[in-house]
Amino acid sequence: MIRLIAGLGNPGPEHAATRHNAGFWFVDELADRLKVKLSPERGYFGMAARANVGGRPLWLLEPMTFMNLSGKSVASLARFFKIEPGEILVAHDELDLMPGQVKLKLGGSHAGHNGLKDLHAQLGSGDYWRLRIGIGHPGVKSEVINYVLKKPSAEHRVEIEKSIEQALSGLDFLLDGDMERATMKINARPPRPKPEKPEKPERPESSSVDDRPEPVPAAKTGTP
C-alpha cells in the first residue's frame, strides 16, 4: 500500500518549468485531484500535504532541499511515520524515456540520477516504487546537466503533460494498493492513431470534343 508519494525537483521559480522538475509537476496535479494543498513543513524539509484516501492517510511531498539532497526530506517524513521503502512512490524525470512515455516500476538502481542516489543512501534501500516520467536525452552525456536544468520545448512539454495524465489514469489502482493493475494501466502504450486514408484521385472529366489528331491519308501508288 502506498503511503507516501514524493515528487523530485528543485525549489524556486527559476527551476519551476525545467525538465528536472517533472516530479513536482506530477505531485501538483495529484494534489489538485485529491483536493489538498501543499504547504511548508520544516520538519520534513519540503512542501507537504496529507490526504485521506479510503479512511487512511496519504502523504504528498515535494522536497525543498534541491535535487541532490532529496533523500533528506523523503527519509525524514518516512521515518517519523514509520513508512517502509515499499510504501513509497517517487516521481522523477527519466532521461531514458522519450517525452510522452511514463513507466511505473519497483526498485532498481539509481542509474546516476542524483535525486535517486540520495534516496538510496538516506532510505538505506532502493526498494521503493518509481514513476519514471520521460523527458528524453540530449544525445551527449556531457550535455545532460544543462539539458535537465532547461525548459523543454513547447511540444515536449505537451507530451510530458500527456504522460502525467497517463500516470494519473492508474491512480485508483495505485491508491487501492493494486500495484499490478496500476503498472499495467500506467505502462500501457497509448493506441497509435489510425493513418489517414489516402484521397482517391479525381477522374478526368470527359470531353465532348475529339481532340485526337486526324489520320494522314496514305500515299497513292501506281503509274499516272
QUIURDA-V519897 format. One record per residue. RES is the residue in one small letter. NEAR is the number of other C-alpha atoms within 8 Angstrom. D_CENTER is the distance of its C-alpha to the mean C-alpha in whole Angstrom. Layout:
BEGIN
RES,NEAR,D_CENTER  RES,NEAR,D_CENTER
END
This chain:
BEGIN
m,7,22  i,12,19  r,10,21  l,13,19  i,14,15  a,15,15  g,16,12  l,18,13  g,14,14  n,13,17  p,10,20  g,6,21  p,6,21  e,5,21  h,11,18  a,9,16  a,9,14  t,12,13  r,13,10  h,13,12  n,15,11  a,16,7  g,16,9  f,12,11  w,9,10  f,11,8  v,15,12  d,8,14  e,8,12  l,9,13  a,13,17  d,9,17  r,7,17  l,7,19  k,6,22  v,10,22  k,7,22  l,10,21  s,7,24  p,8,26  e,9,27  r,6,29  g,6,29  y,10,26  f,12,25  g,13,22  m,12,21  a,12,22  a,12,22  r,9,24  a,10,23  n,8,25  v,8,24  g,4,26  g,5,29  r,6,27  p,9,26  l,12,22  w,11,21  l,14,18  l,15,18  e,13,17  p,19,19  m,11,21  t,13,23  f,10,20  m,11,18  n,9,21  l,11,22  s,16,19  g,14,21  k,12,24  s,14,23  v,13,21  a,11,24  s,10,26  l,10,25  a,11,25  r,8,28  f,7,30  f,6,29  k,6,29  i,11,25  e,7,25  p,11,22  g,10,21  e,12,21  i,14,18  l,13,14  v,13,13  a,17,9  h,15,9  d,14,8  e,10,8  l,9,11  d,8,11  l,13,8  m,10,8  p,13,6  g,13,6  q,10,5  v,15,4  k,10,8  l,11,10  k,9,13  l,9,17  g,9,18  g,6,18  s,5,19  h,10,18  a,4,18  g,6,19  h,7,16  n,9,18  g,12,17  l,11,17  k,11,20  d,13,22  l,17,20  h,12,22  a,9,25  q,9,25  l,10,24  g,7,27  s,9,24  g,12,21  d,9,21  y,13,18  w,14,15  r,12,12  l,12,8  r,13,7  i,19,3  g,16,5  i,16,7  g,10,10  h,11,13  p,8,17  g,5,19  v,7,21  k,6,21  s,5,23  e,9,21  v,10,18  i,7,19  n,7,19  y,10,16  v,10,14  l,10,16  k,9,16  k,8,15  p,10,12  s,6,14  a,6,15  e,7,13  h,11,10  r,10,10  v,8,10  e,10,8  i,15,5  e,9,7  k,9,7  s,14,4  i,11,5  e,8,8  q,10,8  a,10,7  l,9,10  s,9,12  g,13,13  l,9,14  d,8,18  f,11,18  l,11,16  l,10,19  d,7,22  g,8,21  d,10,21  m,8,18  e,6,19  r,9,18  a,13,15  t,12,14  m,8,15  k,9,14  i,14,10  n,9,11  a,6,13  r,4,12  p,4,13  p,4,16  r,4,17  p,4,19  k,4,23  p,4,25  e,4,27  k,4,31  p,4,33  e,4,36  k,4,39  p,4,41  e,4,44  r,4,48  p,4,50  e,4,53  s,4,56  s,5,59  s,4,62  v,4,64  d,5,65  d,4,64  r,4,65  p,4,67  e,4,71  p,4,72  v,4,75  p,4,78  a,4,80  a,4,82  k,4,86  t,4,88  g,4,92  t,3,95  p,2,96
END
